[in-house]
Structures are given as structure tokens and as C-alpha cells.
Amino acid sequence: MNIRLYFLGTGAAVPIGKRGLPCIALKVNGDIYLFDAGEGCQYRLFKAGLGVVKIKAVFITHLHGDHFLGLFGMLQSMHMLNKESPLSIYGPSELGNMIKTFLPYGLERLGFDITFGEITEWSEVYRDDNIIVTSYPVKHGTVKSFGFIVDVRKRISKRIVYTGDTCPIDTVIEASRNANILIHESTFTSEYREEALKQGHSTAADAALIAQKSNVDLLVLTHISARYDDDYDLFVDAYRFFKNVIVAQDYMCLIL
């Protein structure tokens, strides 16, 4: 089984500097699953050689624009490229209403079916022959926000946990226990922890402490503020508490 994890957008809020807006693609054999779809995600999918036609499901963590506004342009490209296979989209309930509003404007005759599923806390969101996706609650200010547990179904199973945007919270520890990979938002270093918590975000050190408590194999830091020109300070902030850590880069690919 061929399993690859692509980090297509590892930045936060505004697409400036070297990082795009949040988007992670999991490819299992020929199927692609997308976690968050920030503006510009379809361009990055094409640049990474993945395209948009083979996307089977999209999972949106919360309704801040940097995490979902790329979805609508991607639907347009799927339509133009004659996608025929069904697409499943999962997110907070309000996203379903947005999709229903958007589709009549030029896309009412799509050549593929779209189904939408509302995410609730601690529930199985999706299942097929490749993966099982379970949601769990996180805390990001007042907006309804979720993380995802992804269990890849193979002879030796792999568990990937993605937080989306969140301040440090025990539900991430619970969801991540003994996971193979924890992808944790790390918007700032500890120098700006007060600002991070005020905005509903985490520091690299916060993510490392959660990885330590969860006993994960690998911590991947993402959702990096544009104020950081390189990864050194973020890496050091996390490495003090958890050694097996990497800072994600756009177009980075992990082979599981």
C-alpha cells in the first residue's frame, strides 16, 4: 500500500512569505483525501502532481477563511476537468449551507455528486477501504472547531492526528495517544505565548508538551506565522520538550 502525506500549505492567516494557507493531502494508493482547503490549495495540488480529480473526500476543521475558501475554486476546477467520481465534504454545519448557495452559480450541472456531512464531537466522520476518520473537539476562540484522527487501514495500521487551529487542550492528548504522527498547529514560539493563547493558538513548545504526554512517534509543526523567516526558533522551542519533531515546509512529503 502506497501512503504519502503532502503538506501543501503550512502557513497561517495570510498567504505571504514562503508558506501557503493550510492544506494537507493524504494519498492512499490512487485516492486523495484533503484536510483543510485554504485559498490557493488547488494550485498547490497541481504543482505537487496530485491534481484535483482523484480527491475522494475533503475535511474542514473550522470556518475561518484561511482553512476553507479554496474549496470553491477547487470545485470549479473539478467540474472543468470532467471529474465523475463522487466527492464527500465534511465540516461544521454552516459549510453545507455555503456549498448549497454556491453551486447554483455556474455549477448546478456538475458531472459528479457531492455529499456533505456535518461534523460532531467524537464521532466517526468517514470510512472506506483505505481510511477511517474520526472527529474530536478542539478550542479556537469562539468558532466551532474540530481536529481529525485518521486511521489508515493496512496490515500494520497507521494513525495520523491533525489538530487544525487550537490552543493547548486535553482533547488533543486524548486523541493523539500513541499516534504515529501528530500534526499540531504551532503558530508562534513561547516568546509570544500570551498572544498565541489570546488568539486561540498554540506555541511550538505547547505542541511538544502535548506530543510528550501523548507518546506519539513523530510531531510535525504547522500553521506557522509569517513572522518566522526560518524554522530554527520554532524547532528549538519544541525540541526542548520533544525530540522527534520536524517543522513542516510547503510541498514536504512524508512516506508512511
N, C-alpha and C positions, 0 to 999 in steps of 0.2 A: 504494500500500500504506500503510495506516494503522498506524503503530508508536508506541506510547506506553509509557513506563516509569513505574510508580507506586511511590513509596516509602511503604508503608503503616505500617511500624514501623521507627524509626531509633534506638531506644534499646538499652540493654544490661542484661541480667540481671534487673532488677526493673521492672515497669511503673509507675513513679512519675514525677511531673512531666508534661511535655508530650509525651513520647516513648513510643510503644508498643514492644512487643517485635519482633524482626527479622522482616520480611516485605516482599518486593519482588514486584510483579506486572508482567509484560511482556505487553502486549496487542498482538497482531498481527492486524489485521483483526478478526474476531469471536472469535478464540481467545485464551485467557488461560493463561499459564504462571507458576507461583508458585515463588519461590526463598526457602526457609525459611518456616516457618509457626508463629511464636510465638503464645503464648496471646492470644486476642482478635483473631486475624487475620480471622476470618470477619466479625466486626462491622465491621472497617475496610474489608473488601471491599464490604460492603453500603453503608457510608457513602460510599465513593468512587464508587458507582454501577456497580460491576463485578459484584457478586453472586458466587455460587459455582457455578452450574450450568454455565457455559461454561468452567470450568477444565479444561484438557486434560491437564496434567502438573504434578507437584509435585516439586521437587528440594530435598533436605535436606542441608545441608553437614556436620552432625555432631549427635551425640546429647546435647547439653546442652539442658535443658528449654526454655529461652527461644527455642530455634530450631525445636522440633517439636511441642510439646504442644498447639498449636492445631489440629493436623491432625485429631484425633479428633472434636472438636466440629464441625469443618467437614464431615467425612464424614456425621455425623448430619444436618446441615442439607441436604446434597446429597440424602440419602435422603428427607427430609421434603418437599423441593421437587421431587421426582419427576425428578431427573436421570436421563437414559437413556444418554447417550453415555459411552464408556469413560473411565476415569481411570488414568493411569500415575503411579506414585510411585517415586522413586529416592532411595536413601540408603545408609548403611552397612548391612551385612547384618543387624545386630540389629534394625533398624527393621522389616524384613519379619516377624520373629517377633512383634514387638509388635502389628502390624496383624492377623496371624492370630489372636492371642489376643483382641484387642478385638472383632473382627467378630461372633463368636457372641453377644455380649451385646446383643441387640436389633437387630442389623444383618445377620443372616445371610441375609435375603431382600432384599438391595439390588436396585434396579431397574437398576443399571449394573455393568459389570465393572470390577474393579480388578486391575491387574497391577503387580507390584513388581520392580524391577531393582536389583541390588547394584552400588554404585559401586566401581570400582577405579581405580588411578592411571593418568593419561594415557590415558584410553580414551574413545571416543565413547559417550556415555550414551544419546542420544536423537536422532532425526531425523524430521522430517516436511516438508511442503511449505513451512512457514514458517521453521523454525529448525533448527540443528544445535547440540547441547550436548555439550561435551567436559569431562571432569573432570581436575583436576590436584591434586597433594598440597600441603597447607599444614601448618603446625605450630602446634597449640594445646594445649600441655601434653602429656598422655599420651593424650588421646582421639583416635580416628581421625577426621581432618578433611580436607575437600576444598573446593576452590573450583571455579567453573564458568566456562568460556569459552562464550559464546553468539554464534553467527554467525547473523544474520538474513539470510535468503535473499531478495534482491531485485535489481533491476538494478544498483544500487550497494550492495554488501553493507555491513553494519554489524557491528562486533564489540564486544560488551559483556563485560567480565570482572568477576566477583564473587568476593571472597576468602572470604566467611564470616569466622569468627574465626581470627586468626593473628598470630603475632609476625612481624617482618620476615624474609623468606626469599626466596632467589633464584628459587624456582619461580614466584613471583608475577611477577617481572620477565620470566621466560621466557614465561609465559602471556599477559602483557599487552603484549608488544612490538607497538608501532604500533596498539594498540587505539583505538577511537573513545571508549569510556568505560571507566574503571576505577572500580569501586565498592569502596573499600577500607575495612576497619574502622579506626576511629580512636578508640579508647575514651578515651584521655587526651591531654593536651598533654605536651610534653617535660619539664615540671616533674615529672611523675610517671612518667618513663620506666622507672626501676628497678621500680616497681610494675607497670607495663604488661608488661614482659618477664617478671617473676616469674609473672604470671597468664596468660602466653601471648598477650598482646595487643600492639597497635601504638599508637604515638602519631600525631598528625596530621603531624608532621614526618617520621616514618618512611614514612608513606603517600606524602607529597610526594616524598621522595627516590626511592622506587620508581617513581612516575609519571614523574619526570625521566629515570631510567635506561631506562624502558620506552618513552619517546617517545609517550605517549598524548596524545590530543586534550583530554580532559576528565577531571579527578579529582573524584569525589564521595565525601565523607567520611560514614560512617555508623557505627552501633553506638557511640553516644555515651553516656558515663557520665552518670548523673543528677546528678552534682555540678556540671554546667555548666548555668547558667540561660539563657545566651545563646550565640551561636556565635562571638563575636568572638575569644576566645583561641584556639580551635581553628583558625579561619580564618587568623589571623596566624601561628600555629605552622607551618601548611602553606605559606602564601604566600611565606615566606622562600625556599623551595626550588622551588616550582612555582606559577606564576601563575594558570593556568586551573583554579581549584579552587572548588567550592561545598560547603557543609555541608548535607547533606540534612535536610529537615524532613518530618514526618509529613504525608501527603497531597500532597506535592510531585509534580508530573508533568512528565516530560521528553518532548518530542515529537521523534522521531528523523527 
